[in-house]
Every structure is written in C-alpha cells, then in structure tokens.
Amino acid sequence: MAPALLRTLRLKPEEAARIDAFLARNPFFDFSSLARIAIEQFIRNPRLDVVSVDSEPKPAVKRAGAQVRRRGSKSEEKSRNELIR
C-alpha cells in the first residue's frame, strides 16, 4: 500500500469555526475524512451551488450584458416549465 500524502488547506477563522462546529456535532467524521469526501463528491459532480450563510438574502447583482436568473425550488422550476409549454 502506498503511503498517504499530506496536503494542506488554508481556512479563514470563520470557516474553521464552522467546520469545527460541524465536526463537534458529527463525531463520525474527522477533518481529513470530511475533506476527502467533499473533494471526491466535487470531482464526481463538479456543480457548485453557492448559498449565503447570512440570515438575510441579498439581491442579485447584474453585470453589464449579463443575465441573472435566481434559482427557485424544483417545484417552482417545474411550475415555470409547465407554464411555458
């Protein structure tokens, strides 16, 4: 078996605090396992859903020439698609 490789990760204090809080609530994981799982999932499905951690939603910012589309729930999206047909 090949030896394990060691990689480093830079975290902001707020990010580290959120990760530590998650790990405290989920003792099944350690930091290394959580990082490996997250990276593997991203490699398999490189989709990134960005969600604000703030409690209040922020308005979308529209750049010149860009179209901004807010994503709703799947049921809202399905309803929109049914209306289009």
Buried (B, 14 or more C-beta within 10 A) or exposed (E): EEEEEEEEEEEEEEEEEEBEEEBEEEEEBEEEEBBEEEEEEEEEEEEEEEEEEEEEEEEEEEEEEEEEEEEEEEEEEEEEEEEEE
